[in-house]
Amino acid sequence: MTQTYDAIVVGGGHNGLTCAAYLARAGRKVLVLERRHVIGGAAVTEEIHPGYKFTVCSYVVSLLRPEVIRELELAKHGLQIHPLDHVFVPKEDGDHLISYPDPAKARDELKRHSPRDAEMMPRFTEMMYKMAYAVKPILGYVPPNPNSLSLRDLRTLRAFGKHLNGLGKQTFHELTKIMTMSVDDFLAEYFESDIVRSMMGLSGIIGTMLGVKSPGTAYVLLHHFMGELDGAFTAWGAQKGGTGGVSEAIASAARSHGAEIRVEAPVSQIIVRNGTAVGVALENGDEIYARTIVSGCDPKVTFRKLVEEKELPPELVTAIDKFKYRGSSGKVNLALDAAPIFPGMPDPSLIKGSIDICPSVDYIEQAYDDAKYDGFSKRPCMEVEIPTTIDPTMAPPGKHVVSIFVQYASYNMPEYGDRDQQREAFGNAVIDTLSEFSPNLKDLILHKQVLTPWDMEDKIGLTEGNIFQGELTLDQLFCFRPAIGWADYRTPIRNYFQCGSGTHPGGGITAGPGRLAAREILGEEF
């Protein structure tokens, strides 16, 4: 018997699930097909070691769009985000920098390093708030085609121009700089202390094969300032149960509206007839048909693996082949017998926040230099969270899991041998470096999971292991994401749409692409 649906979503990542939830909410009969045994894509929680739950790829929650939380009623479906409101940055000489949520404590801490920087921080923060508010409306735009004269595209361009014109000269000037400058040059205009610039600069290189002194990285810093939790900018949080809990909440919302979700159902090809997508072929030979097909995969998979080249215009094929991935991030997850100790940490409760290993600007730049020629950082930069300090259910009583997000690691590392040898060498570099700041770490390790960019491609399906499904550089944002003329979630194939992070507004656990793609498919405002 032939199976038919109104819509099939290929890929059960959080954006695919979001798109499915909105389509189902609108009354469509929806099927989600996920190739792995678990949903979530890169936002997934798995029990890799008995009793220990790892947030495998992603690590924190901040960019999840508040309208998605509200419209899909995610709190009713298990969304529970705990704030990570402070950052501890240990220095190599035993000193440290702490970013406190309390303004008075934050000011006193900054004054230890630079009285000038302590005076400057409120001005800088206010300016970043203004730019975040300036950019926020753009996150909800469906990108126009600047080469089109259609009424819709002209209206969007007009609204976009009107918005930019209303920002004021100073905000627009700062926005122009942050879109083009290196994150270190941008921060150097405000701060003199190296440790202050390195702590903030780390946010500018996440997910990019670029250094803190590379032009264009300042935007990624702004990208992090655009996060929201409970309406507050710059708030970061940890979902109860790991980031897979976010995907599970969205999936629960989708199911509540009738969506069907299948795991271990890899799609091999989109079925196209006379230029129209009519269904999908599974790797097991089954065919399932629908009026609408949506890909939550990255642009390379969406356009170059799931459909034949003959179905696409040559200029789009060229653009997709030039789209930059350059995975640069690795992940190390540890099961520990007890909590690690950081001797430089003045207050043990700080272990509940983020621990960033980026003691100087030169340290970060050297880490980049190590990796940019097909290698990895000998002493990597890291964002370390210990989720069990907030959610003890992720490990047995008294035990802990550690989530280590690492810059940098290349997709190819030939000098270290085969893929297994590369993984082992990379994992050792991460643990050795972190042990410099937490001497008891190695004695506590019960199990380790190491993911290189190649592993993220192999296990999760992210081309070259890029966590954002494509770098967040100026030439790959808004109407250029993933290609000019095809940034509106459509494709040249009728009834075939895209909803992954390789579309606007980009990567991170935002759910923005999934929501906007559903809006285009439904042809309505939410």
N, C-alpha and C positions, 0 to 999 in steps of 0.2 A: 504494500500500500504506500503510495507517494505521500511524503510528509510536506506540508506547506505551511508557511507562516507569513505574517505581514512583514516582518523584519528579522534578519539574522545578523547578529553581531559576532564578528570573528575576533576572538581574544577577550579573555576575562580579566584584563587589567582594570584598574579602578576607573579609567575613562570609558572603556567599553561597557562596564557595569553601569556607570552613570548614564550613558546614552540609552542603554536598555531600560533603565528605571524610568526615564522620562517618556520614552516611547510607550512603555507598558502603562504608565500613568495616564497617557492620552488614549488608552483603549486599544492599542495595537497588540496583536499576538506576536510575542517576541521570543526568540531563542538565542542564547549566548553559547558559543562553542569555545571552550578553553582546551588547549592541547595538553596542559599539565594535569596532574592529579589534584591540584589545589588552585583556587581562584586567587586573583590579586596581582598577577604580573610581578612587577618589582616591589609593590606594596603588599608584602606577604609575610605571614608568620608561620614558621614550621618547627616541629619538634625534631631537630637534627640529632640530638643526643637524648637518651631516655630521661624524661622529666624536665628537660630544659627547652624552652621555647625561644627561638631566635627570630628577631626581626631581620630577615635574611639580607635583603638588598638595601632598601630605603632605611631611614633611621629616625627622623623626627617629622612632626606635622606642623605646618604653619600656613601654607599657601592654599589650603582647602577653602574654596569659595564659600562665603557665608550664605549666599543665596541658595547654594546646593544643600547646605546643612538645613536651612529653613524649609525649602520647597519639598525636599524628600523626607523631612522630619527624621533626620538621622539619629537624633537623640533617642527617639522611641525604638530605634533599631540597634542600639548598643554603642553608639558613638560616645566615647568618654575620654576626653583629652585632658591630661594633667599638665600644667604649665612647667616649662623648663626656663625659669626666669633669671638664672645667673650663669656666668661662664667663668671658669677657673683656667688661667693660662700660666703654667709653670715655666720659669726661666731656667736656663742651664746653670746659672750661678746660685740657684736655690731660692731666688726671689720669685715673685709672681705678680700677676695682674688679675683682679677680680672685677667682673662687670656685675654690679648689684642692681636689683630693681628699685631699691630705695634711693632716691636722688641724693640725699645727704651722705649716705655711705659710699655711693658711687663717686661723689665729688671728693670725699676724703681719700679714697683709694687712688684716684687719678692724681691728686696733689702730691702723693708720694713720688710719682714719676715725673710729673711736670705741672706746676701750678698754672702755667699758661694753658695747657691742654684741659685742665679742670674748668677753667673759665670758658674755653672754646666749645666744650662738649654740648652744653644746652643750645648754643647757636647752631651747631652742626645738626643736632637731632631735630630741631625745629625745621631746618632747611630740608632734611631728608623726609620729614613728615609731609611737607608741602609738595615735594616731588612725588612721593608715594600717592598722595591724593590727586596729583595732576595725572599720574599714569593710571590710577585705578579705573576710571571710566573706560579706558582703552581695552582693559581686560575683558570687557563685556561686548566689545564691537565684533561683528563679523567682518574680517578684513576685506576691504574693497580691492578691485582690480584697477590699479592706476592707469592701465592702458585702455580701459573700457569707458564708453560714453553712455552706458546704460543709466537710466534714471536712478536706480537703486545705488549704483556705485558712486554716481555724482553726489547723491544725497549724503552718503557716508563720508566721502571726502570733504564735503562742505562742513558736516558736523565735526569732523576731525580737525579741520582748519580753524573752525570757530572755537573749538575747545583750546587748541594751542594758543590762539590769539588772546584768549582770556586769562592766560596764566600769569601775565605780567612779565616785564622784561627780565627781572632778576631771576625768577623761577625758570623761565625759558632758557636763559643763559646757562644756569647751573645744570639744567636738564641736558642741554647740548653737550656740555663738558662731560657729564657722567656717561653719556652714550658713546663717547669717543675716546676718553682718556684711559690710561692704565689706572688700576685701583690705587696703586701706591702714589702715583703723581697726584691723583685727586685728593687722597687723604693728606698728603704732604702740604696741601694748601691750607689745611686746618690744624694739623697736629704735628708736634715736633718729636714726641717720644716714639722711639722705634717699637716698643712693645705694644703701644696703643695702635699704631698703624698695622702691625702684624696681626693682632687679634682681629681687627676689622677687615684687614686685607684678605684673610683666609676666606671670607665669604665671597670674595670677588673671583676666586679661581675654582670654586666647586663645580665639577662636571665639565671643565674645559681643559684642553691641553695647551694652556697658556700660563704664563707666570704673572706674578703681581706687578711686574713692570711692562707687561704686554698691553698695548692699546686695546680698548674695548672691554677690559675686565671690570671697569667701574660699574657698568650696567648690572652685572651679576650681583654686586653688592646691593644695588637698589632693588633688584629682584627679591632679595632676602628681606628688605625693609617692607615689602608689600604684603608680608604675611599678616594674617588676622586670626585672633582667637577671641571669641565673645566681643567682637567689635574693636579690639585693641590692636593697633599696628605693632609690628616688630615682636610679637609674642610667638614663642616656639613652645611646642608641647609634645608629650609622649602619649600615644593612644594606649589605653588599657589593653593588654594582650599583644602589644606590638602593632606596627603599621598595618599588618594584615587585618586588624580589627576594623580599620577604616573601610577596607574593601568588603569585609563581611557585613558591615552596617549598610553599605550601598547595595550589596547583593540582597540583603534582607528586604530593603525597601523595594527593590525590583521585583522580588518574588511576591511581596504583599500586593502588588498590582498585577500579578499573573504571569510574570516573565518566567521562562524555563531556562535553567542554567545546567549545561552538561560539561563535565570534566573528562579528561582523557579522550578528547574528540578533536584531534588535529585536522585542520583544513589544508588540503593540498592545492586547491585551485578554486577560483571564482568561475562559475559557469556563465559564459557570455554568449549571447545569441543576437546577431544583427546589431551589435553595439550596445546591447542592454544586458545588465547583470540580472540573472534570473534565479540563481541558486549557488550552492557550494558543493564541491566534491570533497569528501573526507578521505583521509589516507587509507581507510579500510575499504574504500570503494563505494560507500554509501553516497547518495546524492540527496540533498535537501533543498527545497525550492522556497523562494520568498519574493515578494514584490520589491523589497529593499534589502540591500546588502551593505553592511557597515564594517569597515576595518578599523580595529583599535590598535593595529600593529604600526611599526614605524614606517616612514615613507619608502624605504627600500623594499621591505616585505610587501607593503600595500601595492606598490606599482611594478616592482621588478621580479617578484616571486609568485604572487598570487594570480597575476594576469599575464597574458602574453604580450610581448612588445608590440605586435601588430595592432593591438587595440588602442595604442596610445600615440599621440602626435610626437614627432621626432624631437621637438624643442622641449617637451616635458620629460622625455627619456633622458635627454642631455642634462637637464636641470636636476633631476633626481640622482643621476650618476655623479653629479658634482656636489651634492648635498653633503656637508661635513658631519661626521660622527666623532671620530677620534676619541674613543673612550679613554678616559684618563683616571678613573676612580676604581679603587678596589674596596673590598669589604672583608674584615676579619671579625668573626664572632667567636667568643670564648665562653665555655662553661667553667665556672670557678668554684672551688671548694669553700671559699670565703671571700669577703670583700677585699679588694686591693687597697693598699695603703699608699698615699702620696705624702711623703714627709714634708713637702713644702706647703701643704694645704693647712691654713691656719684654723679652719673650722671644719670638723668632720662632716657636718651637714652639707657642705658644698659638693659632696660626692653625688648628691641628688640632681645636680645640674649637668651642664656640659663641661667636659674637660678637653680643652683644645691644645694640641701640641703644635705650636707655631711660635717659638720663643723669639724670633726676630724676622725682619723682612728678608735679610740675606739668607736665613735658614729656608724660608719658603722658596726663594728664587733658586737656591742651590738644589732643592728637591726637584724643581722643574727641570733644571739643567741635567740632572741625572737621568730623567725619564724621557726627555723629548727625542732622543735618538734610539727608539725601540728598547727601552729599559724600564726600570722603576727607581724610585727614590731610595738611596741608601739609608737616609734618615728621613722618613716620610712625615708629611703633615697629617694630622689626624683630628677628627672630631669624635670624642669618646663619650658614650652614654652608658650608664649602668641601669637598665630598665627595672631591674628587680628592687632597686632602692625606692621606686615609686609603686611598682606592682609586683609584690612578692610571689604572686601566683605563677610567674614565668619560670620558676625554678623550685626545687625542693626546699623545705624550711632551712634557713641559714645559708643557703647556697646562692650563687649569683650568675647572671649572664652579663657579658660585656659586648656592646655593639661598637665597632671601630670602623668609621668611614675614613678612607685613606686617599690622599693625593700624594704622589702620582704613580700610575701604573699604565704602561702602554698595552695596546692590544697584542702587539708582537714583542717578544723579548728573546730573540734567538740566541743571544750569547749565554743564556742560562740553561740551555738544553731543551728537552721536550716540554710539553705543557705541564706535566706533573712536576718536573724539576723547576720550572718557572714558578709554579704555584708555591712550592715548598720554599724556594729562596725568597720570594716576596713575603710570604707569611713570617718567615724568620726575621726579615728586616723590620717588619712592623712590631713584632713582639720584642725584639732586642731594643728597638728605639723606645717603646713605651716603658720597658723595664728600667731605662735610665731615670725615669721620673717616678716609677713605682717598683722599687727593688724586690718586693715579695711576689710580684706577678707570676713569674715562671713557676714558682713552687705551688701555686694554686690551680694551675691549668689542668682540668680533667679532660677537656676535649676542645679542639679548635676546628673551625670551618673557615676556609680561605677561598675567596672568590676574586679572580682576576677579571679584567674586561672580557677576555675570551670566555671565561666561565659564565659571565652574565649573558653573553650571546648564546652560548651553548645551552644553558639551563633555562633562561628566561625568554630568550628570543630577541634581545636588544642588539641590533647591529653594532658591531665593534664594541659592545658593552657600554654604550653611552646611556647614562641614566636618564637623560632628558629626551631620548629618541632624536638626538641631533643637537649640536652645540648651540648655546644661546648667545650667538654673536650678532652684531648689528645687521649683517647681511643675511641672517636667517631668522629674523623676527617679523611679526605682523604680516604684511602682505607678501613677504618673501618666504613665509613658512608654510609648506615646504617649497613652493615654487610660485613665482608671480603668475597670476591668472588662475591659480588653483589653491588659494588660501581660504576659500569659503566653504571648506569641508566637502566640496563636490569633487568629482573626477570627470575625465572625458567620457567615461562609460556611464550611460544612463542608469540611474537607480543604484549606483555604486558610490558610497560615501566614505570619508575618513574621519576618525574621531580621536586619534592617539595624540600623545604629547608632541609628536612631530608637526602638529598644527598649532595655531595660535590658541591660547596665550603661552604655550610652551610647557616645559617639564616641571617636575615637582608634583607633590600630591595635591593638585589643584581641583581636579574634576571639571575645570573650565572647558577644555576641548570637548569633553563628552556632552556637557550641557549645551554648548553652542551648536554642535553638530546635530543634536536632537531637535533644536529649534529650527535649523535649516530644513531638516527632513520633514518636520511637521508643518513648516511654513507659518508659524505663529509665534507670538510673544508669550512668555510664561507669566 
